[in-house]
Amino acid sequence: MSSFITQFYNRKNSVLPKEILVPEEMPKDVLSNVLGVPFRTPQRGEKRALLDMAGKNARLVLEEKFRLLELDEQKTTGAMKEITDALGIRPGHKIEAFDHSHIQGLI
């Protein structure tokens, strides 16, 4: 998470907030030195509630992402089974590929 925070706030034209709220286990001193913004872990109050809500939201989004990946896998497996059943052949091996040619942006 430290790497993500650093990359997110080190972007060009990024407006830095007055402070950044993070969980207790984060290296606040290191991040503060790198970005020049105070990092805090609130113990109670509205800021603590915001940090807790952000954690819950992150978990929900991650769980939804895994659920969608599982559904996609079930669709792929189901389609392969339908095809092999229709053709009367044994299920074959699955080959996966990943195209990462546009992940880093424009050159």
GUVOSE-681436 format. One record per atom (N, C-alpha, C, O): residue in one letter; x, y, z negated; residue number from 1. Coordinates in nm, 2 decimals. Each point is the difference from the previous one (the first is absolute). Last residue first. Layout:
GUVOSE-681436
[rec "A"; [X; Y; Z]; NUM]
...
END
This chain:
GUVOSE-681436
[rec "I"; [0.36; 0.65; 2.50]; 107]
[rec "I"; [0.14; 0.03; 0.01]; 107]
[rec "I"; [0.02; 0.13; 0.06]; 107]
[rec "I"; [0.12; 0.05; 0.02]; 107]
[rec "L"; [-0.55; -0.24; -0.32]; 106]
[rec "L"; [0.05; 0.03; 0.13]; 106]
[rec "L"; [0.15; 0.03; -0.01]; 106]
[rec "L"; [0.05; 0.05; -0.10]; 106]
[rec "G"; [-0.28; -0.39; -0.26]; 105]
[rec "G"; [-0.03; 0.13; 0.06]; 105]
[rec "G"; [0.06; 0.02; 0.14]; 105]
[rec "G"; [0.05; -0.09; 0.06]; 105]
[rec "Q"; [-0.03; -0.32; -0.35]; 104]
[rec "Q"; [0.09; 0.11; -0.04]; 104]
[rec "Q"; [-0.03; 0.14; 0.06]; 104]
[rec "Q"; [0.07; 0.09; -0.02]; 104]
[rec "I"; [-0.31; -0.51; 0.13]; 103]
[rec "I"; [-0.01; 0.03; -0.15]; 103]
[rec "I"; [0.08; 0.12; -0.04]; 103]
[rec "I"; [-0.05; 0.07; -0.09]; 103]
[rec "H"; [-0.02; -0.32; 0.53]; 102]
[rec "H"; [-0.05; 0.13; -0.02]; 102]
[rec "H"; [-0.01; 0.04; -0.15]; 102]
[rec "H"; [-0.07; 0.10; -0.03]; 102]
[rec "S"; [0.23; -0.54; 0.21]; 101]
[rec "S"; [0.06; 0.11; 0.08]; 101]
[rec "S"; [-0.05; 0.14; -0.02]; 101]
[rec "S"; [0.07; 0.09; 0.04]; 101]
[rec "H"; [-0.15; -0.57; -0.22]; 100]
[rec "H"; [0.03; 0.11; -0.09]; 100]
[rec "H"; [0.06; 0.12; 0.08]; 100]
[rec "H"; [0.07; 0.09; -0.06]; 100]
[rec "D"; [-0.37; -0.58; 0.10]; 99]
[rec "D"; [0.06; 0.11; 0.08]; 99]
[rec "D"; [0.02; 0.12; -0.09]; 99]
[rec "D"; [-0.09; 0.06; -0.05]; 99]
[rec "F"; [0.04; -0.62; -0.02]; 98]
[rec "F"; [-0.02; 0.13; -0.06]; 98]
[rec "F"; [0.07; 0.10; 0.09]; 98]
[rec "F"; [0.12; 0.00; 0.02]; 98]
[rec "A"; [-0.32; -0.56; -0.02]; 97]
[rec "A"; [0.10; 0.11; 0.04]; 97]
[rec "A"; [-0.04; 0.13; -0.06]; 97]
[rec "A"; [-0.12; 0.02; -0.04]; 97]
[rec "E"; [0.03; -0.61; 0.01]; 96]
[rec "E"; [-0.03; 0.14; -0.04]; 96]
[rec "E"; [0.10; 0.09; 0.05]; 96]
[rec "E"; [0.12; -0.03; 0.01]; 96]
[rec "I"; [-0.33; -0.49; 0.08]; 95]
[rec "I"; [0.12; 0.08; 0.02]; 95]
[rec "I"; [-0.05; 0.15; -0.03]; 95]
[rec "I"; [-0.10; 0.04; 0.05]; 95]
[rec "K"; [-0.07; -0.59; -0.16]; 94]
[rec "K"; [-0.04; 0.15; 0.01]; 94]
[rec "K"; [0.14; 0.08; 0.01]; 94]
[rec "K"; [0.09; -0.03; -0.07]; 94]
[rec "H"; [-0.23; -0.50; 0.22]; 93]
[rec "H"; [0.07; 0.08; -0.09]; 93]
[rec "H"; [-0.04; 0.15; 0.02]; 93]
[rec "H"; [-0.02; 0.04; 0.12]; 93]
[rec "G"; [-0.34; -0.42; 0.01]; 92]
[rec "G"; [0.14; 0.03; 0.03]; 92]
[rec "G"; [0.07; 0.08; -0.11]; 92]
[rec "G"; [-0.06; 0.03; -0.11]; 92]
[rec "P"; [-0.38; -0.40; 0.13]; 91]
[rec "P"; [0.04; 0.14; -0.02]; 91]
[rec "P"; [0.15; 0.01; 0.02]; 91]
[rec "P"; [0.08; -0.08; -0.05]; 91]
[rec "R"; [-0.33; -0.30; 0.33]; 90]
[rec "R"; [0.04; 0.03; -0.14]; 90]
[rec "R"; [0.04; 0.15; -0.02]; 90]
[rec "R"; [0.05; 0.06; 0.10]; 90]
[rec "I"; [-0.42; -0.20; 0.27]; 89]
[rec "I"; [0.15; -0.02; -0.02]; 89]
[rec "I"; [0.03; 0.03; -0.15]; 89]
[rec "I"; [-0.08; 0.06; -0.07]; 89]
[rec "G"; [-0.34; 0.00; 0.36]; 88]
[rec "G"; [0.02; -0.14; -0.05]; 88]
[rec "G"; [0.15; -0.03; -0.02]; 88]
[rec "G"; [0.05; -0.11; 0.02]; 88]
[rec "L"; [-0.30; 0.52; 0.11]; 87]
[rec "L"; [0.08; -0.06; 0.09]; 87]
[rec "L"; [0.04; -0.14; -0.03]; 87]
[rec "L"; [0.05; -0.08; 0.08]; 87]
[rec "A"; [-0.33; 0.34; -0.37]; 86]
[rec "A"; [-0.06; 0.01; 0.13]; 86]
[rec "A"; [0.08; -0.08; 0.11]; 86]
[rec "A"; [-0.05; -0.06; 0.09]; 86]
[rec "D"; [0.23; 0.11; -0.53]; 85]
[rec "D"; [-0.11; -0.09; 0.00]; 85]
[rec "D"; [-0.07; -0.01; 0.14]; 85]
[rec "D"; [-0.03; -0.10; 0.05]; 85]
[rec "T"; [0.38; 0.42; -0.11]; 84]
[rec "T"; [0.05; -0.14; 0.00]; 84]
[rec "T"; [-0.11; -0.10; 0.00]; 84]
[rec "T"; [0.01; -0.11; 0.06]; 84]
[rec "I"; [-0.14; 0.56; -0.10]; 83]
[rec "I"; [0.07; -0.03; 0.13]; 83]
[rec "I"; [0.05; -0.14; 0.01]; 83]
[rec "I"; [-0.03; -0.07; 0.10]; 83]
[rec "E"; [-0.15; 0.22; -0.51]; 82]
[rec "E"; [-0.10; -0.01; 0.10]; 82]
[rec "E"; [0.05; -0.03; 0.13]; 82]
[rec "E"; [-0.05; -0.09; 0.07]; 82]
[rec "K"; [0.36; 0.17; -0.42]; 81]
[rec "K"; [-0.07; -0.13; -0.02]; 81]
[rec "K"; [-0.11; -0.01; 0.11]; 81]
[rec "K"; [-0.02; -0.11; 0.05]; 81]
[rec "M"; [0.24; 0.52; -0.06]; 80]
[rec "M"; [0.09; -0.11; 0.05]; 80]
[rec "M"; [-0.06; -0.14; -0.02]; 80]
[rec "M"; [0.01; -0.08; 0.09]; 80]
[rec "A"; [-0.24; 0.45; -0.26]; 79]
[rec "A"; [0.00; 0.01; 0.14]; 79]
[rec "A"; [0.09; -0.11; 0.06]; 79]
[rec "A"; [-0.04; -0.06; 0.10]; 79]
[rec "G"; [0.04; 0.11; -0.57]; 78]
[rec "G"; [-0.13; -0.05; 0.05]; 78]
[rec "G"; [-0.01; 0.00; 0.15]; 78]
[rec "G"; [-0.05; -0.10; 0.06]; 78]
[rec "T"; [0.43; 0.29; -0.27]; 77]
[rec "T"; [0.00; -0.15; -0.02]; 77]
[rec "T"; [-0.13; -0.06; 0.06]; 77]
[rec "T"; [0.00; -0.10; 0.06]; 77]
[rec "T"; [0.03; 0.57; -0.06]; 76]
[rec "T"; [0.09; -0.06; 0.09]; 76]
[rec "T"; [0.01; -0.15; 0.00]; 76]
[rec "T"; [-0.01; -0.07; 0.10]; 76]
[rec "K"; [-0.26; 0.31; -0.41]; 75]
[rec "K"; [-0.06; 0.01; 0.14]; 75]
[rec "K"; [0.10; -0.07; 0.10]; 75]
[rec "K"; [-0.05; -0.07; 0.09]; 75]
[rec "Q"; [0.19; 0.10; -0.54]; 74]
[rec "Q"; [-0.11; -0.10; 0.02]; 74]
[rec "Q"; [-0.06; 0.01; 0.14]; 74]
[rec "Q"; [-0.03; -0.11; 0.06]; 74]
[rec "E"; [0.35; 0.43; -0.18]; 73]
[rec "E"; [0.07; -0.14; 0.02]; 73]
[rec "E"; [-0.11; -0.10; 0.02]; 73]
[rec "E"; [0.02; -0.10; 0.08]; 73]
[rec "D"; [-0.17; 0.53; -0.17]; 72]
[rec "D"; [0.06; -0.01; 0.13]; 72]
[rec "D"; [0.07; -0.13; 0.03]; 72]
[rec "D"; [-0.02; -0.06; 0.11]; 72]
[rec "L"; [-0.15; 0.15; -0.54]; 71]
[rec "L"; [-0.11; -0.02; 0.09]; 71]
[rec "L"; [0.05; -0.01; 0.15]; 71]
[rec "L"; [-0.05; -0.08; 0.07]; 71]
[rec "E"; [0.37; 0.17; -0.41]; 70]
[rec "E"; [-0.05; -0.13; -0.01]; 70]
[rec "E"; [-0.12; -0.03; 0.09]; 70]
[rec "E"; [-0.01; -0.11; 0.07]; 70]
[rec "L"; [0.18; 0.55; -0.09]; 69]
[rec "L"; [0.10; -0.09; 0.06]; 69]
[rec "L"; [-0.04; -0.15; -0.01]; 69]
[rec "L"; [0.01; -0.07; 0.10]; 69]
[rec "L"; [-0.28; 0.39; -0.32]; 68]
[rec "L"; [-0.01; 0.01; 0.15]; 68]
[rec "L"; [0.10; -0.08; 0.07]; 68]
[rec "L"; [-0.03; -0.06; 0.10]; 68]
[rec "R"; [0.06; 0.07; -0.57]; 67]
[rec "R"; [-0.12; -0.06; 0.04]; 67]
[rec "R"; [-0.02; 0.00; 0.15]; 67]
[rec "R"; [-0.05; -0.09; 0.06]; 67]
[rec "F"; [0.41; 0.33; -0.24]; 66]
[rec "F"; [0.02; -0.15; 0.00]; 66]
[rec "F"; [-0.12; -0.08; 0.04]; 66]
[rec "F"; [0.01; -0.10; 0.06]; 66]
[rec "K"; [-0.05; 0.57; -0.11]; 65]
[rec "K"; [0.09; -0.03; 0.11]; 65]
[rec "K"; [0.03; -0.15; 0.01]; 65]
[rec "K"; [-0.01; -0.06; 0.11]; 65]
[rec "E"; [-0.24; 0.22; -0.47]; 64]
[rec "E"; [-0.08; 0.00; 0.12]; 64]
[rec "E"; [0.09; -0.03; 0.12]; 64]
[rec "E"; [-0.05; -0.07; 0.09]; 64]
[rec "E"; [0.26; 0.11; -0.50]; 63]
[rec "E"; [-0.08; -0.12; 0.00]; 63]
[rec "E"; [-0.09; 0.00; 0.13]; 63]
[rec "E"; [-0.02; -0.11; 0.05]; 63]
[rec "L"; [0.28; 0.49; -0.12]; 62]
[rec "L"; [0.09; -0.11; 0.02]; 62]
[rec "L"; [-0.09; -0.13; 0.01]; 62]
[rec "L"; [0.03; -0.09; 0.09]; 62]
[rec "V"; [-0.25; 0.48; -0.21]; 61]
[rec "V"; [0.04; 0.01; 0.14]; 61]
[rec "V"; [0.09; -0.12; 0.03]; 61]
[rec "V"; [-0.02; -0.06; 0.11]; 61]
[rec "L"; [-0.11; 0.11; -0.56]; 60]
[rec "L"; [-0.11; -0.03; 0.09]; 60]
[rec "L"; [0.03; -0.01; 0.14]; 60]
[rec "L"; [-0.04; -0.08; 0.08]; 60]
[rec "R"; [0.38; 0.22; -0.39]; 59]
[rec "R"; [-0.03; -0.15; -0.01]; 59]
[rec "R"; [-0.12; -0.04; 0.09]; 59]
[rec "R"; [0.01; -0.10; 0.07]; 59]
[rec "A"; [0.09; 0.56; -0.10]; 58]
[rec "A"; [0.11; -0.07; 0.07]; 58]
[rec "A"; [-0.02; -0.15; 0.00]; 58]
[rec "A"; [0.01; -0.07; 0.10]; 58]
[rec "N"; [-0.30; 0.34; -0.36]; 57]
[rec "N"; [-0.03; 0.02; 0.15]; 57]
[rec "N"; [0.11; -0.08; 0.08]; 57]
[rec "N"; [-0.04; -0.06; 0.10]; 57]
[rec "K"; [0.10; 0.08; -0.57]; 56]
[rec "K"; [-0.12; -0.09; 0.04]; 56]
[rec "K"; [-0.03; 0.01; 0.15]; 56]
[rec "K"; [-0.02; -0.10; 0.06]; 56]
[rec "G"; [0.36; 0.39; -0.23]; 55]
[rec "G"; [0.04; -0.15; -0.01]; 55]
[rec "G"; [-0.11; -0.09; 0.04]; 55]
[rec "G"; [0.02; -0.10; 0.08]; 55]
[rec "A"; [-0.12; 0.56; -0.11]; 54]
[rec "A"; [0.08; -0.03; 0.12]; 54]
[rec "A"; [0.05; -0.14; 0.00]; 54]
[rec "A"; [0.01; -0.06; 0.10]; 54]
[rec "M"; [-0.26; 0.20; -0.47]; 53]
[rec "M"; [-0.08; -0.01; 0.11]; 53]
[rec "M"; [0.08; -0.03; 0.13]; 53]
[rec "M"; [-0.04; -0.08; 0.08]; 53]
[rec "D"; [0.27; 0.17; -0.48]; 52]
[rec "D"; [-0.07; -0.13; -0.01]; 52]
[rec "D"; [-0.08; -0.02; 0.12]; 52]
[rec "D"; [-0.01; -0.11; 0.06]; 52]
[rec "L"; [0.21; 0.53; -0.10]; 51]
[rec "L"; [0.10; -0.11; 0.03]; 51]
[rec "L"; [-0.06; -0.14; -0.01]; 51]
[rec "L"; [0.03; -0.08; 0.09]; 51]
[rec "L"; [-0.31; 0.45; -0.21]; 50]
[rec "L"; [0.04; 0.00; 0.15]; 50]
[rec "L"; [0.10; -0.11; 0.03]; 50]
[rec "L"; [-0.01; -0.06; 0.11]; 50]
[rec "A"; [-0.10; 0.11; -0.56]; 49]
[rec "A"; [-0.12; -0.05; 0.07]; 49]
[rec "A"; [0.03; 0.00; 0.15]; 49]
[rec "A"; [-0.03; -0.10; 0.07]; 49]
[rec "R"; [0.34; 0.31; -0.34]; 48]
[rec "R"; [0.01; -0.14; -0.02]; 48]
[rec "R"; [-0.11; -0.08; 0.07]; 48]
[rec "R"; [0.02; -0.10; 0.07]; 48]
[rec "K"; [-0.03; 0.57; -0.07]; 47]
[rec "K"; [0.11; -0.05; 0.08]; 47]
[rec "K"; [0.02; -0.15; -0.01]; 47]
[rec "K"; [0.03; -0.06; 0.10]; 47]
[rec "E"; [-0.35; 0.28; -0.38]; 46]
[rec "E"; [-0.04; 0.00; 0.14]; 46]
[rec "E"; [0.10; -0.06; 0.09]; 46]
[rec "E"; [-0.03; -0.07; 0.09]; 46]
[rec "G"; [0.09; -0.08; -0.60]; 45]
[rec "G"; [-0.06; 0.11; 0.06]; 45]
[rec "G"; [-0.03; -0.02; 0.15]; 45]
[rec "G"; [0.00; -0.11; 0.05]; 45]
[rec "R"; [0.42; -0.12; -0.31]; 44]
[rec "R"; [-0.14; 0.01; -0.03]; 44]
[rec "R"; [-0.06; 0.12; 0.08]; 44]
[rec "R"; [0.08; 0.08; 0.06]; 44]
[rec "Q"; [0.38; -0.23; -0.01]; 43]
[rec "Q"; [-0.04; -0.10; -0.10]; 43]
[rec "Q"; [-0.16; 0.00; -0.02]; 43]
[rec "Q"; [-0.05; -0.10; -0.03]; 43]
[rec "P"; [0.41; 0.23; 0.47]; 42]
[rec "P"; [-0.10; 0.05; -0.10]; 42]
[rec "P"; [-0.04; -0.11; -0.10]; 42]
[rec "P"; [-0.02; -0.11; 0.05]; 42]
[rec "T"; [0.47; 0.20; 0.25]; 41]
[rec "T"; [-0.10; -0.11; -0.03]; 41]
[rec "T"; [-0.09; 0.05; -0.11]; 41]
[rec "T"; [0.03; 0.00; -0.12]; 41]
[rec "R"; [0.31; 0.26; 0.51]; 40]
[rec "R"; [-0.06; -0.02; -0.13]; 40]
[rec "R"; [-0.09; -0.12; -0.01]; 40]
[rec "R"; [-0.06; -0.04; 0.10]; 40]
[rec "F"; [0.46; 0.35; 0.20]; 39]
[rec "F"; [-0.08; -0.12; 0.00]; 39]
[rec "F"; [-0.05; -0.03; -0.14]; 39]
[rec "F"; [0.09; 0.00; -0.09]; 39]
[rec "P"; [0.10; 0.47; 0.38]; 38]
[rec "P"; [-0.01; -0.08; -0.12]; 38]
[rec "P"; [-0.09; -0.12; 0.02]; 38]
[rec "P"; [-0.11; 0.01; 0.06]; 38]
[rec "V"; [0.42; 0.21; 0.32]; 37]
[rec "V"; [-0.13; 0.02; -0.05]; 37]
[rec "V"; [-0.01; -0.09; -0.13]; 37]
[rec "V"; [0.05; -0.11; 0.00]; 37]
[rec "G"; [0.31; 0.11; 0.33]; 36]
[rec "G"; [0.00; 0.13; -0.06]; 36]
[rec "G"; [-0.14; 0.04; -0.06]; 36]
[rec "G"; [-0.03; 0.12; -0.01]; 36]
[rec "L"; [0.22; -0.53; 0.25]; 35]
[rec "L"; [-0.10; 0.09; 0.06]; 35]
[rec "L"; [0.00; 0.13; -0.06]; 35]
[rec "L"; [-0.06; 0.10; 0.06]; 35]
[rec "V"; [0.38; -0.43; -0.21]; 34]
[rec "V"; [0.00; -0.01; 0.15]; 34]
[rec "V"; [-0.10; 0.10; 0.06]; 34]
[rec "V"; [0.04; 0.07; 0.10]; 34]
[rec "N"; [-0.01; -0.11; -0.58]; 33]
[rec "N"; [0.12; 0.05; 0.06]; 33]
[rec "N"; [0.00; 0.00; 0.15]; 33]
[rec "N"; [0.05; 0.10; 0.06]; 33]
[rec "S"; [-0.41; -0.30; -0.28]; 32]
[rec "S"; [0.00; 0.15; -0.03]; 32]
[rec "S"; [0.12; 0.06; 0.06]; 32]
[rec "S"; [-0.01; 0.11; 0.06]; 32]
[rec "L"; [-0.02; -0.58; -0.05]; 31]
[rec "L"; [-0.09; 0.06; 0.09]; 31]
[rec "L"; [0.00; 0.15; -0.01]; 31]
[rec "L"; [-0.01; 0.07; 0.10]; 31]
[rec "V"; [0.26; -0.30; -0.42]; 30]
[rec "V"; [0.06; -0.02; 0.13]; 30]
[rec "V"; [-0.09; 0.07; 0.11]; 30]
[rec "V"; [0.05; 0.08; 0.08]; 30]
[rec "D"; [-0.22; -0.10; -0.52]; 29]
[rec "D"; [0.12; 0.09; 0.01]; 29]
[rec "D"; [0.06; 0.00; 0.13]; 29]
[rec "D"; [0.03; 0.10; 0.06]; 29]
[rec "K"; [-0.39; -0.40; -0.15]; 28]
[rec "K"; [-0.04; 0.14; 0.01]; 28]
[rec "K"; [0.11; 0.09; 0.01]; 28]
[rec "K"; [0.00; 0.10; 0.08]; 28]
[rec "P"; [-0.11; -0.62; 0.01]; 27]
[rec "P"; [0.12; 0.07; -0.04]; 27]
[rec "P"; [-0.02; 0.16; 0.02]; 27]
[rec "P"; [0.05; 0.05; 0.10]; 27]
[rec "M"; [-0.45; -0.43; -0.21]; 26]
[rec "M"; [0.07; 0.07; 0.11]; 26]
[rec "M"; [0.12; 0.07; -0.06]; 26]
[rec "M"; [0.00; 0.06; -0.11]; 26]
[rec "E"; [-0.34; -0.31; -0.15]; 25]
[rec "E"; [0.12; -0.07; 0.04]; 25]
[rec "E"; [0.08; 0.07; 0.12]; 25]
[rec "E"; [0.11; -0.05; 0.03]; 25]
[rec "E"; [-0.54; 0.22; -0.22]; 24]
[rec "E"; [0.11; 0.01; -0.10]; 24]
[rec "E"; [0.13; -0.07; 0.06]; 24]
[rec "E"; [0.11; 0.06; -0.03]; 24]
[rec "P"; [-0.46; 0.14; 0.38]; 23]
[rec "P"; [-0.01; -0.09; -0.11]; 23]
[rec "P"; [0.13; 0.00; -0.08]; 23]
[rec "P"; [0.10; 0.05; 0.04]; 23]
[rec "V"; [-0.24; 0.40; 0.22]; 22]
[rec "V"; [0.04; -0.13; 0.03]; 22]
[rec "V"; [-0.01; -0.09; -0.12]; 22]
[rec "V"; [-0.01; 0.05; -0.11]; 22]
[rec "L"; [-0.09; 0.48; 0.34]; 21]
[rec "L"; [-0.03; -0.09; -0.11]; 21]
[rec "L"; [0.03; -0.14; 0.05]; 21]
[rec "L"; [-0.04; -0.04; 0.11]; 21]
[rec "I"; [0.23; 0.55; 0.01]; 20]
[rec "I"; [-0.05; -0.12; 0.06]; 20]
[rec "I"; [-0.02; -0.10; -0.12]; 20]
[rec "I"; [0.09; -0.02; -0.08]; 20]
[rec "E"; [-0.07; 0.60; 0.17]; 19]
[rec "E"; [0.05; -0.12; -0.07]; 19]
[rec "E"; [-0.06; -0.12; 0.07]; 19]
[rec "E"; [-0.10; 0.01; 0.07]; 19]
[rec "K"; [0.06; 0.41; 0.14]; 18]
[rec "K"; [0.07; 0.05; -0.12]; 18]
[rec "K"; [0.05; -0.12; -0.08]; 18]
[rec "K"; [0.11; 0.02; -0.07]; 18]
[rec "P"; [-0.15; -0.11; 0.60]; 17]
[rec "P"; [-0.09; 0.04; -0.11]; 17]
[rec "P"; [0.08; 0.06; -0.12]; 17]
[rec "P"; [0.12; -0.01; -0.01]; 17]
[rec "L"; [0.03; 0.02; 0.54]; 16]
[rec "L"; [0.02; -0.07; -0.12]; 16]
[rec "L"; [-0.10; 0.05; -0.11]; 16]
[rec "L"; [-0.02; 0.12; -0.01]; 16]
[rec "V"; [0.01; -0.14; 0.57]; 15]
[rec "V"; [-0.01; 0.09; -0.11]; 15]
[rec "V"; [0.00; -0.08; -0.13]; 15]
[rec "V"; [-0.07; -0.10; -0.02]; 15]
[rec "S"; [0.29; 0.01; 0.53]; 14]
[rec "S"; [-0.08; -0.05; -0.11]; 14]
[rec "S"; [-0.01; 0.10; -0.11]; 14]
[rec "S"; [0.10; 0.05; -0.05]; 14]
[rec "N"; [0.14; -0.04; 0.49]; 13]
[rec "N"; [-0.12; 0.08; -0.02]; 13]
[rec "N"; [-0.09; -0.05; -0.11]; 13]
[rec "N"; [-0.12; 0.03; 0.00]; 13]
[rec "K"; [0.46; -0.39; 0.15]; 12]
[rec "K"; [0.01; 0.14; 0.04]; 12]
[rec "K"; [-0.14; 0.07; -0.02]; 12]
[rec "K"; [-0.10; -0.07; 0.01]; 12]
[rec "R"; [0.22; -0.34; -0.33]; 11]
[rec "R"; [-0.03; 0.02; 0.14]; 11]
[rec "R"; [0.02; 0.15; 0.03]; 11]
[rec "R"; [-0.01; 0.09; -0.09]; 11]
[rec "N"; [0.05; -0.33; -0.34]; 10]
[rec "N"; [0.12; 0.05; 0.07]; 10]
[rec "N"; [-0.03; 0.03; 0.15]; 10]
[rec "N"; [0.10; 0.04; 0.07]; 10]
[rec "Y"; [-0.42; -0.24; -0.38]; 9]
[rec "Y"; [0.02; 0.14; -0.04]; 9]
[rec "Y"; [0.13; 0.06; 0.07]; 9]
[rec "Y"; [0.01; 0.12; -0.01]; 9]
[rec "F"; [-0.13; -0.58; 0.08]; 8]
[rec "F"; [-0.12; 0.08; 0.03]; 8]
[rec "F"; [0.02; 0.15; -0.03]; 8]
[rec "F"; [-0.04; 0.08; 0.08]; 8]
[rec "Q"; [0.39; -0.40; -0.17]; 7]
[rec "Q"; [-0.02; 0.02; 0.14]; 7]
[rec "Q"; [-0.12; 0.09; 0.03]; 7]
[rec "Q"; [0.00; 0.08; 0.09]; 7]
[rec "T"; [0.08; -0.20; -0.54]; 6]
[rec "T"; [0.11; 0.08; 0.06]; 6]
[rec "T"; [-0.02; 0.03; 0.14]; 6]
[rec "T"; [0.02; 0.11; 0.05]; 6]
[rec "I"; [-0.32; -0.40; -0.26]; 5]
[rec "I"; [-0.02; 0.14; -0.05]; 5]
[rec "I"; [0.11; 0.09; 0.06]; 5]
[rec "I"; [-0.03; 0.11; 0.05]; 5]
[rec "F"; [0.06; -0.57; 0.05]; 4]
[rec "F"; [-0.11; 0.06; 0.06]; 4]
[rec "F"; [-0.02; 0.14; -0.04]; 4]
[rec "F"; [-0.02; 0.09; 0.09]; 4]
[rec "S"; [0.34; -0.34; -0.31]; 3]
[rec "S"; [0.04; 0.02; 0.14]; 3]
[rec "S"; [-0.11; 0.07; 0.07]; 3]
[rec "S"; [0.03; 0.10; 0.08]; 3]
[rec "S"; [-0.12; -0.24; -0.51]; 2]
[rec "S"; [0.10; 0.11; 0.00]; 2]
[rec "S"; [0.04; 0.04; 0.14]; 2]
[rec "S"; [0.00; 0.12; 0.03]; 2]
[rec "M"; [-0.26; -0.51; -0.11]; 1]
[rec "M"; [-0.08; 0.12; 0.00]; 1]
[rec "M"; [0.09; 0.13; 0.00]; 1]
[rec "M"; [-0.04; 0.10; 0.06]; 1]
END
